[in-house]
């Protein structure tokens, strides 16, 4: 469940940004889940050579390409001559490679990681501390405005910032550390 809730958003958003429609992006996500389930036992985690995220990104890239390959006959029916049809097919695959998937993947992962960490932090921090943090760090409101609107001291603003930052760093480390690597069997 945690894998799907975190990586599912990344996979779906990357597929959408690569030009797939909703149904095809959902297919990419489902096919990726299946590929991960089938291949996870063979995956060897060695950060010096490759990471789980890089392995997963490769699977997603291949599943997106598969979706375009499936669509080629449908796209080809809309063109009259073979030269135009061939160009349309080539354009689709070149487009897949044109915008670097690595950058897109990393941006989507960073957004998803921040969202997952935020959800954890909201559960751990007090409501007041998170409100202060949200206004000061995220919305970048002046300290004076926060102290007046929430009726807190400026020391409370700085303390809340510090405490919530600690929770964020901890949440991010936990998510990255535990984010779905297979448990080693004791056999």
KAWOJO-V845038 format. One record per residue. N is the residue number from 1. RES is the residue in one small letter. SS is DSSP state (h for helix, s for strand, l for the rest). PHI is phi in whole degrees, 0 to 359 (NA if undefined). BURIAL is I if it has 24 or more other ideal C-beta (glycine too) atoms within 12 Angstrom, else O. Layout:
<<N/RES/SS/PHI/BURIAL> <N/RES/SS/PHI/BURIAL>>
//
This chain:
<<1/x/l/NA/O> <2/x/h/294/O> <3/x/h/302/I> <4/x/h/295/O> <5/x/h/294/O> <6/x/h/266/I> <7/x/h/288/I> <8/x/h/303/I> <9/x/h/296/I> <10/x/h/296/I> <11/x/h/300/I> <12/x/h/298/I> <13/x/h/296/I> <14/x/h/296/I> <15/x/h/298/I> <16/x/h/297/I> <17/x/h/292/I> <18/x/l/273/I> <19/x/l/101/I> <20/x/l/277/I> <21/x/l/281/O> <22/x/h/309/O> <23/x/h/298/O> <24/x/h/293/I> <25/x/h/295/I> <26/x/h/294/O> <27/x/h/298/I> <28/x/h/302/I> <29/x/h/298/I> <30/x/h/297/O> <31/x/h/294/I> <32/x/h/293/I> <33/x/h/303/I> <34/x/h/297/O> <35/x/h/297/I> <36/x/h/294/I> <37/x/h/299/O> <38/x/h/287/O> <39/x/h/255/O> <40/x/l/296/O> <41/x/l/292/O> <42/x/l/276/O> <43/x/l/293/I> <44/x/l/251/O> <45/x/l/283/O> <46/x/s/218/O> <47/x/l/305/O> <48/x/l/288/O> <49/x/l/254/O> <50/x/s/199/O> <51/x/l/246/O> <52/x/h/299/I> <53/x/h/300/I> <54/x/h/294/O> <55/x/h/300/I> <56/x/h/296/I> <57/x/h/301/I> <58/x/h/296/O> <59/x/h/299/I> <60/x/h/298/I> <61/x/h/302/I> <62/x/h/293/O> <63/x/h/291/I> <64/x/h/294/I> <65/x/h/300/I> <66/x/h/301/I> <67/x/h/298/I> <68/x/h/293/I> <69/x/h/298/O> <70/x/h/297/O> <71/x/h/274/I> <72/x/h/304/O> <73/x/h/300/O> <74/x/h/293/O> <75/x/h/295/O> <76/x/h/297/O> <77/x/l/297/O> <78/x/l/275/O> <79/x/l/245/O> <80/x/l/278/O> <81/x/l/254/O> <82/x/h/293/O> <83/x/h/295/O> <84/x/h/294/O> <85/x/h/298/O> <86/x/h/296/O> <87/x/h/296/O> <88/x/h/298/I> <89/x/h/295/I> <90/x/h/297/O> <91/x/h/302/O> <92/x/h/297/I> <93/x/h/286/I> <94/x/h/294/O> <95/x/h/298/O> <96/x/h/299/I> <97/x/h/270/O> <98/x/h/299/O> <99/x/l/271/O> <100/x/l/302/O> <101/x/h/296/I> <102/x/h/302/O> <103/x/h/295/O> <104/x/h/299/I> <105/x/h/301/I> <106/x/h/297/O> <107/x/h/294/O> <108/x/h/295/I> <109/x/h/297/I> <110/x/h/298/O> <111/x/h/296/O> <112/x/h/292/I> <113/x/h/298/I> <114/x/h/298/O> <115/x/h/295/I> <116/x/h/294/I> <117/x/h/295/I> <118/x/h/300/I> <119/x/h/299/O> <120/x/h/294/I> <121/x/h/295/I> <122/x/h/300/O> <123/x/h/283/O> <124/x/h/267/O> <125/x/l/278/I> <126/x/l/290/O> <127/x/h/302/O> <128/x/h/297/O> <129/x/h/298/I> <130/x/h/291/I> <131/x/h/300/I> <132/x/h/298/I> <133/x/h/301/I> <134/x/h/302/I> <135/x/h/288/I> <136/x/h/278/I> <137/x/h/271/I> <138/x/h/279/O> <139/x/l/274/O> <140/x/l/57/O> <141/x/l/281/O> <142/x/l/294/O> <143/x/h/304/O> <144/x/h/301/O> <145/x/h/295/O> <146/x/h/291/I> <147/x/h/297/O> <148/x/h/289/O> <149/x/h/286/O> <150/x/h/258/I> <151/x/l/67/O> <152/x/l/238/I> <153/x/l/279/O> <154/x/h/291/O> <155/x/h/296/O> <156/x/h/296/I> <157/x/h/296/I> <158/x/h/294/O> <159/x/h/294/O> <160/x/h/298/I> <161/x/h/302/I> <162/x/h/298/O> <163/x/h/297/I> <164/x/h/289/I> <165/x/h/300/I> <166/x/h/299/O> <167/x/h/296/I> <168/x/h/299/I> <169/x/h/300/O> <170/x/h/295/O> <171/x/h/297/I> <172/x/h/296/I> <173/x/h/299/O> <174/x/h/296/O> <175/x/h/296/I> <176/x/h/294/I> <177/x/h/289/O> <178/x/h/262/O> <179/x/l/294/I> <180/x/l/45/I> <181/x/l/253/O> <182/x/l/295/O> <183/x/l/286/O> <184/x/l/288/O> <185/x/l/284/O> <186/x/l/266/O> <187/x/l/287/O>>
//
